[in-house]
Amino acid sequence: MTIKEAAYKWVNEFNAIPQSVVEKLAKLDIDDIQEITPPSMSDHVSIYSGEYAGEYGEIVDTSKSEDNIYMIIVDGKDAKVELNMEDFEVEHDDFLPMWGTMWTFGDGIDNNWIEDHVGLQAMADCGFRIYEQEDFQYIFGIDGAGYDFYEQHWIPLYKARGLQWHDENVL
């Protein structure tokens, strides 16, 4: 089995949820669903404090995310700064991701993985936005469209999850 086939098999075990269902949950009680996506690679941010307060930038390194520290390149400047997560905000177009389908994991062991900060950061770095809701636990979606989700999101997530259902020798 190729890595793409293995990722496809794994993703097919997920529960697909129309985004309209998540929107209805949020309208019933906005506090019932919370976005818990940590800042991730390539996120565009608004900087609140420090020398570059009022500026915008892009996250280029999340290796210190366990300490809530992120490396950001300031837009239009030749400057990289390390900022605490409380010193900036990630810019999103909307409360929910762009793509109209969201998912929950089909297996509780995957939920256990996401509960670990490393799993949450790994999902975010694979391009997912993650939400927490009492009944569904973790709901996640992709904030993008018009490209191969397997190449850009699902295979990187499969690798980050540490799964090895594929044959390394099969292209």
C-alpha positions in Angstrom: 0.0 0.0 0.0 1.3 3.5 -0.9 1.4 6.3 1.7 -1.4 8.0 -0.2 -3.5 4.8 0.0 -2.8 4.4 3.7 -3.7 8.0 4.4 -6.9 7.5 2.4 -7.8 4.4 4.4 -7.2 6.3 7.7 -9.2 9.4 6.6 -12.1 7.2 5.5 -12.5 6.2 9.1 -13.2 9.8 10.1 -16.7 11.1 10.7 -17.5 13.8 8.1 -19.7 16.7 9.4 -21.3 19.3 7.2 -20.0 22.7 8.2 -23.6 23.9 8.4 -24.1 21.6 11.5 -21.1 23.2 13.2 -22.5 26.7 12.3 -25.9 25.7 13.9 -24.1 24.6 17.0 -22.3 27.9 17.2 -25.5 29.9 16.7 -27.3 28.0 19.5 -24.5 28.7 21.9 -21.3 30.3 20.7 -19.6 29.3 24.0 -20.4 25.6 23.2 -17.7 25.4 20.5 -14.3 26.9 20.9 -11.4 27.1 18.5 -8.3 25.6 20.1 -6.0 25.8 17.0 -2.5 26.9 18.2 -0.6 29.3 16.0 1.1 27.4 13.1 3.6 27.7 10.3 2.7 30.3 7.7 -0.1 31.8 9.8 -0.5 35.6 9.2 -0.6 37.5 12.5 -1.3 40.9 14.0 1.4 41.9 16.5 0.1 43.5 19.7 3.2 44.4 21.7 6.9 45.0 21.7 8.9 46.9 19.1 6.6 45.8 16.2 3.2 46.5 17.9 0.7 47.4 15.2 2.6 45.5 12.5 1.7 42.2 10.8 3.9 39.2 10.2 4.1 35.5 9.4 5.0 32.6 11.7 8.1 30.8 10.4 9.0 28.6 13.3 6.9 26.7 15.9 9.7 24.7 17.5 9.3 26.5 20.9 5.5 26.3 20.8 5.4 24.2 24.0 6.7 27.4 25.7 4.2 29.5 23.8 7.0 31.2 21.8 6.8 31.6 18.0 9.3 33.0 15.5 7.7 35.7 13.3 9.0 37.6 10.3 7.6 41.1 10.3 5.9 42.1 7.0 8.0 44.5 4.9 10.8 44.5 7.4 14.1 42.5 7.5 13.2 41.4 11.1 12.5 38.1 12.8 11.2 38.3 16.3 10.3 35.7 18.9 7.0 36.5 20.5 4.9 34.9 23.2 1.5 33.7 22.0 -0.2 36.5 24.1 1.6 39.1 22.0 -0.1 38.4 18.7 -3.3 37.1 17.2 -3.7 34.9 14.2 -5.7 36.5 11.4 -8.5 34.3 10.0 -11.1 35.3 7.4 -14.0 33.7 9.3 -14.8 31.8 12.5 -14.9 28.5 10.6 -12.5 27.1 7.9 -13.2 27.7 4.3 -13.9 24.1 3.2 -17.6 23.1 3.7 -16.9 19.7 5.4 -15.3 19.2 8.8 -14.3 16.0 10.6 -14.0 14.2 13.8 -11.7 11.2 14.4 -13.3 7.8 14.1 -11.0 6.3 16.7 -10.6 7.5 20.3 -6.9 6.8 20.2 -6.6 9.6 17.7 -8.4 11.9 20.1 -5.9 10.9 22.8 -3.1 12.0 20.4 -4.6 15.4 19.8 -5.0 16.0 23.5 -1.3 16.1 23.8 0.0 19.6 23.0 2.3 18.1 20.4 -0.6 16.5 18.5 -2.6 19.7 18.5 0.4 21.7 17.2 1.1 19.0 14.6 -2.4 19.2 13.3 -2.2 23.0 13.1 1.1 22.8 11.3 -0.5 20.4 8.8 -3.0 23.1 7.9 -6.0 22.2 10.1 -8.1 24.4 12.3 -9.3 22.5 15.4 -12.3 23.1 17.6 -13.5 21.6 20.8 -17.2 20.8 21.5 -18.6 18.7 24.3 -20.6 16.2 22.2 -18.2 15.9 19.3 -14.9 16.4 21.3 -12.6 17.6 18.5 -13.8 18.9 15.2 -11.3 19.9 12.6 -11.4 21.4 9.1 -9.2 22.7 6.3 -9.0 26.4 5.6 -8.3 26.1 1.9 -9.6 25.0 -1.5 -8.5 24.2 -5.0 -5.6 21.9 -4.4 -4.8 18.3 -3.5 -5.8 17.9 0.2 -4.0 14.6 0.4 -0.7 16.0 -0.6 -1.0 19.2 1.5 -2.9 18.0 4.6 -3.9 14.3 5.0 -0.5 12.7 4.2 1.4 15.2 6.4 -1.1 14.5 9.2 -0.7 10.8 8.7 3.1 11.2 9.0 2.8 13.5 12.0 0.5 11.0 13.7 3.3 8.5 13.3 1.2 5.9 11.4 3.0 3.4 9.3 0.3 1.4 7.5 2.1 1.9 4.1 4.9 -0.1 2.5 8.0 2.1 2.5 9.2 0.4 -0.7 6.1 1.2 -2.7 5.9 4.5 -4.5 
